[in-house]
Amino acid sequence: MAITGNKEPNLIIKQKACMNRQKLCRERSKPYMVFNTTTTRKDPQRFKARLVEKGYTQQEGINYLDTFSLVAKLTTVRLLIALAASNNWFLHQLDVDNVFLHGDLNEEVYMEPPPGLDIHEKGQRTPIGFTALLVYVDDIVLTGNSMMEINHIKDLLHRKFQIKNLGELKYFIELEVARSKKGIHLCQRKYALDILKETVMLGCKRSSTPFLSDTSPLYKMDNYLEDPGPYKRLIGKLLYLTNTRPNLCFFINLPSQFMQSPTNYHHWAVQHILRYIKSKPLEGLFFVADSPLHLKAFSDSDWATCPNIRRSTTGFCVFLGSSLIS
């Protein structure tokens, strides 16, 4: 429905495409099609089917020039929410349906449809982007001191795109947003519990500290893990968790330095972090309402953290009023 509803794609005869091959600006190899049906987190009863094409066969400068997506930095997200909390602004969210189909295609692209798919002759489009207040691919966050203006922007966007009005901001890119008169609480409880579930650590014993007291065994290179893949994926998930758990940054960055050759002790250290997360899954950031908008930054450095090369570690934090944004 998304493909046909957005007038995608245009059906042509295969022989014609072969005859005009020299005149094409872009032409892809035979695609590999995969249908993947999953539930969405925004609506567990809604299903998605994905059609995947071999985009990796294209060459930069020949088949494409731009590789970007409209994604706001997490620091910008925290800053916007902190401003909304401090100024008591309204905070709403939108979702653009099939954002990759809203755009004009500047060249011809040929792909072979999967068996059994009937495509009627329609127009062609591809992603070249659009502009909004705060955009993360197809998710939009709107904030301001006038509900009338927010509704006006929603109407303008709805005239151009098919969007879902998700109301007040509650869940955004794995971030859970809870608002009260005192301010806005930002956490990743569901994301943290999903990590514990995937690593079979939901029933683990809790820990009151995020890291082991002795870090010297981290630098001993023996007893390597046979398969470092799960360790790397776990570190990546934990690094994303630091967006609302900055107190874990140092403790997760330390074992992340050994991604290429992790040992059993590194895995044990990461499991200790998981036990600490189990004890406080709701922990996160709190942006105080009516906080003065004064920007403050702090930095510090230790001395010779690494016993092998004596390299130090530097850390910093930036506050907007009493709200941590970076």
Phi, psi and omega in degrees: 000323180294322181291311182287326181294333179259017177059052181232142341260197181257124183273128177227167179281138184299320181298323180296321179296322179292322181292326183264018186301320182291339183267355184281142174280327181220139172209129183261159175284176181301125187282161174251118188258133178226128174257118182238115182257121180223159173274154179261151181286332180288328180215097184301339181270358182258136184249152178236144173238130184248136177247115188254133179244152183285072179291338183288352177279349180281155181247135180295135181090341179250306181264341179202160179241320184251135174229088180208160175221145181289100182229123177282143176292149180296330175297320178295322178298312180296320179298316181296317180292323177296319177296319179296321179292316183293322183263002182056043178280159170290149182225109184234169186220145175230159175226127180271125178286128174050057185300332183290349179265354182266095180169161181262134179270128183266000180211174179265133178234131181247134174215152182267123182291156178291157180302134177090355180268122180261112181250123178271165183288117181220182179280170180242140176214161180206161186289123168230003170103167175207174185239138176211193183284303174221118189240132171232090186060263181246009177257134183235133175250127179245133176215152181172174183265004180231114178293329178296319179291322177298316178296326178295318178295321177300317179296319179297317179292323182292332177292330183265322184233159172273111186235160173252128175273105184270003177074213181294145183294122179229327183215121186213117180042056178071007178259127178263127185246122177235128185244142175219181179294335182280338181155203184237129178258129182242123180213176178228052184300309181299318180297318179295317179293327176296321177297315179297323179292317181294328181265009180055045181241013180297327181262016184285164176285137182285155176235143181271350179235149183280348184213165180287152182289329181247115181260357183299325178296344178299333185263006175268119185267081174207167182056056182291151174290138180293319179236103181282355184304305180300325179296316180296317180296321180294318178299318179300318179294320180291325177297323177291331179294335181291353176298332175240359179234067184297339178293346180264356187305307183296317185290333177272324179295329181296305177290342178289346178287351184242038184294326185286324183223067180287148179251176178297327179291323176299317179295322178295319179296319179292323176297327177295322176298319179297323178294326176290319178298322178300326182286335183219067182290338182271355183296140181192208181257147176233122179259112187286138176288148178059029178280138179296140185271065176256128181272125180229141180228143179227147176215155180203163180216142174270192181231118172055060178298313182279121180288344182275311183248000177060031179277141181268166178240131180250140177228157179211161174210148181235131180244140168253102191068239176256012183256125178283124182243343180205000000 
